[in-house]
């Protein structure tokens, strides 16, 4: 694929953005690449480049360069809205399991991408909806996870889980996570879930602080359809999608999730494989 148009999306509160974006735009201009910036970036960077909303940008470009942390990348992935635009994500945040390209690697990686010599991974997305009394309240796409969690009052929540219409178990827990392999190193990992290689076709169901100790994380093929029925009578559970979209769920609401037909393509540096990233981020093997 020939790349002639590139969109730049950043986390505007990062002071590094003012240092990175202007020379990046100039670098792209010298290579006759038409460049767009998102409106958040446009508020802090003086530029003559065209500003677009994040939702409009994927329909106008061949590549997205994301400057920030995993949260910025997740917001960008949601803005793709099923469009197959590859993402080059540069880590300006903290841990950054998804934004694995460093600031120093930005230009060498871009050179390879423009030359068509790059490696990328297609990451599975979750497609889902929340249903109340046979009416769909909201539909969503997630790259990392879908979480049902408790509100301000610290009471245990009750859920029923069904897979392809078959009852699996009733859960008493602080919450429940349905994760993709990409999201296995996010909230699911913190709740005791397994690290899952992103190319594995799986969903991971992880209870948060389960009241029954035998309710362990469950790995399922991503060909199944999962339903989570809220059974809590007195409390409202909150549905969050990639940690960025919140919906209040009541008793008997149903959250239905399945593998999306779309995917998110992430550009990866050649010199880093998944296990090297795990060693760096999780400090495996260090004493």
GUZA-719490 format. One record per residue (C-alpha): residue in three letters; x, y, z. Coordinates in nm, 2 decimals, always signed. Layout:
BEGIN
(rec "ala" (X Y Z))
...
END
This chain:
BEGIN
(rec "unk" (+0.00 +0.00 +0.00))
(rec "unk" (+0.14 +0.34 -0.10))
(rec "unk" (+0.11 +0.59 +0.18))
(rec "unk" (+0.04 +0.95 +0.07))
(rec "unk" (-0.17 +1.09 +0.35))
(rec "unk" (-0.09 +1.06 +0.72))
(rec "unk" (-0.29 +1.17 +1.02))
(rec "unk" (-0.13 +1.27 +1.35))
(rec "unk" (-0.32 +1.21 +1.68))
(rec "unk" (-0.17 +1.30 +2.01))
(rec "unk" (-0.23 +1.34 +2.38))
(rec "unk" (-0.23 +1.72 +2.40))
(rec "unk" (-0.15 +1.74 +2.77))
(rec "unk" (+0.19 +1.58 +2.70))
(rec "unk" (+0.45 +1.87 +2.68))
(rec "unk" (+0.66 +1.65 +2.44))
(rec "unk" (+0.39 +1.70 +2.18))
(rec "unk" (+0.50 +2.06 +2.11))
(rec "unk" (+0.85 +1.93 +2.05))
(rec "unk" (+0.76 +1.64 +1.83))
(rec "unk" (+0.48 +1.74 +1.61))
(rec "unk" (+0.62 +2.05 +1.42))
(rec "unk" (+0.95 +1.87 +1.31))
(rec "unk" (+0.74 +1.56 +1.23))
(rec "unk" (+0.51 +1.76 +1.00))
(rec "unk" (+0.82 +1.92 +0.83))
(rec "unk" (+0.98 +1.58 +0.78))
(rec "unk" (+0.66 +1.45 +0.62))
(rec "unk" (+0.62 +1.76 +0.40))
(rec "unk" (+0.97 +1.71 +0.26))
(rec "unk" (+0.86 +1.36 +0.15))
(rec "unk" (+0.55 +1.50 -0.01))
(rec "unk" (+0.32 +1.34 +0.24))
(rec "unk" (-0.01 +1.52 +0.30))
(rec "unk" (-0.05 +1.56 +0.67))
(rec "unk" (-0.35 +1.61 +0.89))
(rec "unk" (-0.36 +1.67 +1.27))
(rec "unk" (-0.65 +1.61 +1.51))
(rec "unk" (-0.82 +1.91 +1.67))
(rec "unk" (-0.68 +1.83 +2.01))
(rec "unk" (-0.33 +1.86 +1.87))
(rec "unk" (-0.42 +2.17 +1.67))
(rec "unk" (-0.51 +2.35 +2.00))
(rec "unk" (-0.14 +2.34 +2.12))
(rec "unk" (+0.06 +2.33 +1.80))
(rec "unk" (+0.08 +2.61 +1.55))
(rec "unk" (+0.04 +2.46 +1.21))
(rec "unk" (-0.10 +2.52 +0.87))
(rec "unk" (-0.20 +2.15 +0.83))
(rec "unk" (-0.57 +2.07 +0.81))
(rec "unk" (-0.73 +1.98 +1.14))
(rec "unk" (-0.99 +1.70 +1.16))
(rec "unk" (-1.18 +1.54 +1.44))
(rec "unk" (-1.05 +1.20 +1.55))
(rec "unk" (-1.37 +1.04 +1.41))
(rec "unk" (-1.33 +1.20 +1.07))
(rec "unk" (-0.96 +1.14 +1.03))
(rec "unk" (-0.95 +0.76 +0.95))
(rec "unk" (-1.16 +0.82 +0.64))
(rec "unk" (-0.91 +1.07 +0.50))
(rec "unk" (-0.57 +0.91 +0.56))
(rec "unk" (-0.36 +0.60 +0.48))
(rec "unk" (-0.17 +0.58 +0.81))
(rec "unk" (-0.23 +0.72 +1.16))
(rec "unk" (+0.06 +0.82 +1.38))
(rec "unk" (-0.04 +0.82 +1.75))
(rec "unk" (+0.17 +1.01 +2.01))
(rec "unk" (+0.08 +0.93 +2.36))
(rec "unk" (+0.01 +0.62 +2.58))
(rec "unk" (-0.21 +0.32 +2.55))
(rec "unk" (-0.52 +0.53 +2.64))
(rec "unk" (-0.46 +0.75 +2.34))
(rec "unk" (-0.42 +0.45 +2.12))
(rec "unk" (-0.74 +0.29 +2.25))
(rec "unk" (-0.93 +0.61 +2.18))
(rec "unk" (-0.79 +0.62 +1.83))
(rec "unk" (-0.88 +0.25 +1.77))
(rec "unk" (-1.24 +0.33 +1.87))
(rec "unk" (-1.24 +0.63 +1.63))
(rec "unk" (-1.14 +0.40 +1.34))
(rec "unk" (-1.50 +0.27 +1.34))
(rec "unk" (-1.40 -0.05 +1.14))
(rec "unk" (-1.18 +0.13 +0.89))
(rec "unk" (-0.86 -0.07 +0.81))
(rec "unk" (-0.61 +0.21 +0.86))
(rec "unk" (-0.28 +0.10 +1.02))
(rec "unk" (-0.16 +0.27 +1.33))
(rec "unk" (+0.20 +0.36 +1.42))
(rec "unk" (+0.19 +0.42 +1.80))
(rec "unk" (+0.47 +0.61 +1.97))
(rec "unk" (+0.49 +0.58 +2.35))
(rec "unk" (+0.50 +0.91 +2.54))
(rec "unk" (+0.32 +0.75 +2.84))
(rec "unk" (+0.41 +0.51 +3.11))
(rec "unk" (+0.40 +0.13 +3.08))
(rec "unk" (+0.27 +0.12 +2.72))
(rec "unk" (+0.20 -0.24 +2.62))
(rec "unk" (+0.04 -0.12 +2.29))
(rec "unk" (+0.26 +0.19 +2.22))
(rec "unk" (+0.59 +0.00 +2.19))
(rec "unk" (+0.77 +0.23 +1.95))
(rec "unk" (+0.99 +0.48 +2.13))
(rec "unk" (+1.03 +0.84 +2.05))
(rec "unk" (+1.38 +0.76 +1.91))
(rec "unk" (+1.24 +0.49 +1.69))
(rec "unk" (+0.98 +0.72 +1.53))
(rec "unk" (+1.17 +0.83 +1.22))
(rec "unk" (+1.35 +0.51 +1.14))
(rec "unk" (+1.02 +0.32 +1.17))
(rec "unk" (+0.84 +0.58 +0.95))
(rec "unk" (+1.12 +0.54 +0.68))
(rec "unk" (+1.05 +0.17 +0.67))
(rec "unk" (+0.67 +0.22 +0.66))
(rec "unk" (+0.70 +0.46 +0.37))
(rec "unk" (+0.92 +0.22 +0.19))
(rec "unk" (+0.67 -0.06 +0.24))
(rec "unk" (+0.92 -0.26 +0.46))
(rec "unk" (+0.74 -0.29 +0.79))
(rec "unk" (+0.58 -0.56 +1.01))
(rec "unk" (+0.23 -0.52 +1.15))
(rec "unk" (-0.01 -0.73 +1.36))
(rec "unk" (-0.39 -0.74 +1.32))
(rec "unk" (-0.55 -0.73 +1.66))
(rec "unk" (-0.89 -0.87 +1.73))
(rec "unk" (-1.17 -0.64 +1.84))
(rec "unk" (-1.48 -0.72 +2.06))
(rec "unk" (-1.81 -0.62 +1.92))
(rec "unk" (-2.09 -0.59 +2.17))
(rec "unk" (-2.41 -0.44 +2.29))
(rec "unk" (-2.60 -0.38 +2.62))
(rec "unk" (-2.97 -0.48 +2.60))
(rec "unk" (-3.25 -0.39 +2.84))
(rec "unk" (-3.59 -0.54 +2.80))
(rec "unk" (-3.51 -0.64 +2.44))
(rec "unk" (-3.40 -0.29 +2.35))
(rec "unk" (-3.04 -0.22 +2.26))
(rec "unk" (-2.91 +0.07 +2.48))
(rec "unk" (-2.57 +0.10 +2.32))
(rec "unk" (-2.34 -0.09 +2.09))
(rec "unk" (-1.96 -0.07 +2.10))
(rec "unk" (-1.62 -0.19 +1.97))
(rec "unk" (-1.33 -0.27 +2.21))
(rec "unk" (-0.97 -0.35 +2.15))
(rec "unk" (-0.88 -0.43 +2.51))
(rec "unk" (-1.17 -0.53 +2.72))
(rec "unk" (-1.53 -0.49 +2.83))
(rec "unk" (-1.57 -0.46 +3.21))
(rec "unk" (-1.87 -0.47 +3.44))
(rec "unk" (-1.77 -0.31 +3.77))
(rec "unk" (-1.93 -0.19 +4.08))
(rec "unk" (-2.01 +0.17 +4.16))
(rec "unk" (-1.93 +0.38 +4.47))
(rec "unk" (-2.08 +0.14 +4.73))
(rec "unk" (-1.86 -0.16 +4.80))
(rec "unk" (-2.11 -0.44 +4.76))
(rec "unk" (-2.06 -0.76 +4.56))
(rec "unk" (-2.22 -0.79 +4.23))
(rec "unk" (-2.40 -1.10 +4.08))
(rec "unk" (-2.37 -1.21 +3.72))
(rec "unk" (-2.47 -1.51 +3.51))
(rec "unk" (-2.24 -1.60 +3.22))
(rec "unk" (-2.36 -1.79 +2.91))
(rec "unk" (-2.15 -1.90 +2.61))
(rec "unk" (-2.34 -1.97 +2.29))
(rec "unk" (-2.66 -1.98 +2.49))
(rec "unk" (-2.52 -2.24 +2.74))
(rec "unk" (-2.51 -2.15 +3.10))
(rec "unk" (-2.15 -2.14 +3.23))
(rec "unk" (-2.17 -2.02 +3.59))
(rec "unk" (-2.31 -1.76 +3.83))
(rec "unk" (-2.04 -1.52 +3.96))
(rec "unk" (-2.03 -1.32 +4.28))
(rec "unk" (-1.75 -1.07 +4.24))
(rec "unk" (-1.66 -0.70 +4.24))
(rec "unk" (-1.68 -0.72 +3.87))
(rec "unk" (-1.62 -0.92 +3.55))
(rec "unk" (-1.39 -0.86 +3.26))
(rec "unk" (-1.42 -0.99 +2.91))
(rec "unk" (-1.08 -0.94 +2.74))
(rec "unk" (-0.92 -0.99 +2.40))
(rec "unk" (-0.56 -1.13 +2.39))
(rec "unk" (-0.45 -0.77 +2.34))
(rec "unk" (-0.62 -0.67 +2.66))
(rec "unk" (-0.48 -0.96 +2.86))
(rec "unk" (-0.20 -0.74 +2.98))
(rec "unk" (-0.44 -0.47 +3.10))
(rec "unk" (-0.71 -0.49 +3.37))
(rec "unk" (-0.74 -0.87 +3.33))
(rec "unk" (-0.38 -0.92 +3.42))
(rec "unk" (-0.42 -0.70 +3.73))
(rec "unk" (-0.72 -0.92 +3.83))
(rec "unk" (-0.52 -1.24 +3.80))
(rec "unk" (-0.59 -1.33 +3.43))
(rec "unk" (-0.34 -1.50 +3.21))
(rec "unk" (-0.10 -1.33 +2.96))
(rec "unk" (-0.22 -1.43 +2.62))
(rec "unk" (-0.02 -1.39 +2.30))
(rec "unk" (-0.22 -1.15 +2.07))
(rec "unk" (-0.23 -1.39 +1.78))
(rec "unk" (-0.42 -1.65 +1.98))
(rec "unk" (-0.79 -1.66 +1.89))
(rec "unk" (-0.94 -1.63 +2.24))
(rec "unk" (-1.15 -1.44 +2.48))
(rec "unk" (-1.06 -1.43 +2.85))
(rec "unk" (-1.33 -1.40 +3.12))
(rec "unk" (-1.17 -1.28 +3.44))
(rec "unk" (-1.37 -1.22 +3.76))
(rec "unk" (-1.25 -0.92 +3.98))
(rec "unk" (-1.21 -1.03 +4.34))
(rec "unk" (-1.44 -1.33 +4.31))
(rec "unk" (-1.63 -1.42 +4.63))
(rec "unk" (-1.60 -1.79 +4.54))
(rec "unk" (-1.23 -1.89 +4.51))
(rec "unk" (-1.30 -2.15 +4.25))
(rec "unk" (-1.43 -1.89 +4.00))
(rec "unk" (-1.11 -1.86 +3.81))
(rec "unk" (-1.03 -1.69 +3.48))
(rec "unk" (-1.17 -1.88 +3.18))
(rec "unk" (-1.02 -1.89 +2.83))
(rec "unk" (-1.27 -1.94 +2.54))
(rec "unk" (-1.23 -1.95 +2.16))
(rec "unk" (-1.31 -1.62 +2.00))
(rec "unk" (-1.57 -1.79 +1.78))
(rec "unk" (-1.82 -1.80 +2.06))
(rec "unk" (-2.08 -1.55 +2.17))
(rec "unk" (-2.07 -1.45 +2.53))
(rec "unk" (-2.36 -1.31 +2.73))
(rec "unk" (-2.33 -1.16 +3.08))
(rec "unk" (-2.66 -1.11 +3.26))
(rec "unk" (-2.66 -0.86 +3.55))
(rec "unk" (-2.84 -1.02 +3.85))
(rec "unk" (-2.76 -0.77 +4.11))
(rec "unk" (-3.09 -0.62 +4.25))
(rec "unk" (-2.98 -0.34 +4.48))
(rec "unk" (-2.67 -0.20 +4.30))
(rec "unk" (-2.60 -0.05 +3.96))
(rec "unk" (-2.31 -0.21 +3.77))
(rec "unk" (-2.11 +0.01 +3.53))
(rec "unk" (-2.01 -0.11 +3.19))
(rec "unk" (-1.68 +0.03 +3.06))
(rec "unk" (-1.53 -0.03 +2.72))
(rec "unk" (-1.15 +0.00 +2.70))
(rec "unk" (-1.17 +0.20 +3.02))
(rec "unk" (-1.31 +0.50 +2.83))
(rec "unk" (-1.68 +0.46 +2.78))
(rec "unk" (-1.92 +0.42 +3.08))
(rec "unk" (-2.28 +0.29 +3.08))
(rec "unk" (-2.50 +0.22 +3.39))
(rec "unk" (-2.63 -0.14 +3.39))
(rec "unk" (-2.93 -0.25 +3.60))
(rec "unk" (-3.06 -0.59 +3.70))
(rec "unk" (-3.15 -0.82 +3.41))
(rec "unk" (-2.96 -0.61 +3.16))
(rec "unk" (-2.76 -0.83 +2.92))
(rec "unk" (-2.42 -0.75 +2.78))
(rec "unk" (-2.36 -0.95 +2.46))
(rec "unk" (-2.01 -0.97 +2.30))
(rec "unk" (-1.85 -1.15 +2.01))
(rec "unk" (-1.56 -1.12 +1.78))
(rec "unk" (-1.59 -0.82 +1.55))
(rec "unk" (-1.54 -0.86 +1.17))
(rec "unk" (-1.31 -0.56 +1.19))
(rec "unk" (-0.96 -0.55 +1.33))
(rec "unk" (-0.69 -0.30 +1.44))
(rec "unk" (-0.36 -0.31 +1.25))
(rec "unk" (-0.06 -0.21 +1.47))
(rec "unk" (+0.28 -0.14 +1.32))
(rec "unk" (+0.55 -0.32 +1.51))
(rec "unk" (+0.93 -0.25 +1.52))
(rec "unk" (+1.12 -0.54 +1.36))
(rec "unk" (+1.37 -0.57 +1.65))
(rec "unk" (+1.10 -0.63 +1.91))
(rec "unk" (+0.88 -0.94 +1.94))
(rec "unk" (+0.60 -0.99 +2.19))
(rec "unk" (+0.82 -1.17 +2.44))
(rec "unk" (+1.09 -0.91 +2.44))
(rec "unk" (+0.82 -0.65 +2.50))
(rec "unk" (+0.69 -0.86 +2.80))
(rec "unk" (+1.04 -0.88 +2.94))
(rec "unk" (+1.09 -0.51 +2.92))
(rec "unk" (+0.75 -0.41 +3.05))
(rec "unk" (+0.70 -0.67 +3.32))
(rec "unk" (+1.06 -0.69 +3.42))
(rec "unk" (+1.07 -1.06 +3.37))
(rec "unk" (+1.40 -1.22 +3.46))
(rec "unk" (+1.52 -0.93 +3.67))
(rec "unk" (+1.63 -0.97 +4.03))
END
